[in-house]
Amino acid sequence: MADVEKKETVIIGAGPGGYVAAIRASELGQKVTLIEKSDKLGGVCLNVGCVPSKALIAAGHRFREANDASSYGITTQPATIDFKKTQEWKQTKVVDRMTNGVKMLLNKHKVEIIQGEAVLDSDTQLRVMPVGPQQFMSTNAGTTIQFDNLIIATGSHPIEIPGFKFEGRVVDSTGGLNLPEIPKEFVVIGGGYVGTELAGAYANLGAHVTIIEGLDSILNGFTKDMVSVVLKQLKKKGVDVHTSAKAISSSQDDDGVSVTYEEDGKQSTIKADYCMVTVGRRPNTDDLGLEYTSVKVNDHGIVETDEQGRTASQHIFAVGDIASGPALAHKAFFQGKVAAGAIAGKNTANDYAGVPAVCFSDPELAVVGLTEAQAKDKDIEVATSKFPFAGNARAVSLDQVDGFARLIYTKDDKTILGGEVVGPGASDLIAELSLAVNSHMNVEDISLTIHPHPTLSEPIQEAADVALGYPTHI
């Protein structure tokens, strides 16, 4: 019988939830072992998700601005781009730097790292099987581990749809981020966060992009007047958007991929260089051996947990994409800290009122808490107020005047239940509204907070003034 290694706190998965949980658990005095099957630390987010996508989006913005700065009276020659160098910059200067930083932090906190695939045998034991090129494997791989506590943070994977197998010129978001060239024609199936972000990025880089979305709107989780601002900019860039459309099939040859879709009962075919499918993700819970434990998983692959992330097995926790709530890296960060604190006996809880969500489109979209419709569904009487970026001096000086900031608050005591921003800097501005929602502030708290001028933060204060009935700049 193989030797059994005894460990205190074991974490499966080195993505946002896992590596943050490992650091926090170490800070709280635990001896931590982190198991990761990939040869890269940082998970999907750092390697093939939110971080490299923002790098590509930034490159697209630079290229577009280099080609047209006429509104500032600046005339430029047509810019050229070496996309191979862009991809090298994205990988070496952004992704590798961030993942190496994670490795450094884990080493600093004396976290033992094992490369291998973990499979549970019971509520207290797992096996680690070697996989792939072991770049940071310890001698423990291939052994059995008995743990006192376990945090599962295995993330999620892209959903593949019939007729669009991920191979060749049909790619998932990972493939979309690593195209060898800028496509002349690019088809994106799925107009959610990822699809819309990369559609905008490649449009800025010079591609003609077509989005095919099955629902009646892209970015379906956002309110329609926010989405309309993004649609306006997409159309300005020549992006074709087909909603209430179904992707039927694809076929490939040496020259490209043909995508057939149905819209209004009629089938059409588009010839493109590449087709990217971004229709959602599924939690990575299928091959963990959870059936040999007390852990309960619902029909969508989500692990059932309490407010500390604890599963039906008292010493097993689940965080990130495999746990309930939005599949966002910052939610995983928070849940990882809560689970590590719970193991240490701290009174931690996933008791947030709202998790901010951001789409890095043009312009950016950001929300936190309840929308007006969601509040009404809960029978809460609410009112809303908003202020346009067109009335903000900083936005005008940046020549980025589309969009607005909106507050959703109770009618009686004006407690802020939600916030929405569409416009320049929305991804940063939402932090203030997240603090307001999670601290149960009211609109007067925002109104009485002095915001620096001229900055993009002022529309939030202005929206609070509107709510109080004393608007200044509209």
URNOR-V481821 format. One record per helix or strand of 3 or more residues. SS is the DSSP state (h for helix, s for strand). FROM is the first residue (numbers start at 1). LEN is the number of residues. If there is no record, write none. Layout:
ss: <SS	SS>
from: <FROM	FROM>
len: <LEN	LEN>
This chain:
ss: <s	h	s	h	h	h	h	s	s	s	s	s	h	s	h	s	h	s	s	s	s	s	s	h	s	h	h	s	s	h	s	h	h	s	s	h	h	h>
from: <4	16	32	43	50	70	83	112	117	125	144	156	173	185	193	208	224	240	245	256	266	274	281	290	316	320	329	357	364	372	382	389	393	404	415	426	443	458>
len: <9	12	5	6	18	3	26	4	4	5	9	3	5	5	12	5	13	3	9	8	7	4	3	3	3	3	15	3	6	6	7	3	5	7	9	13	5	11>
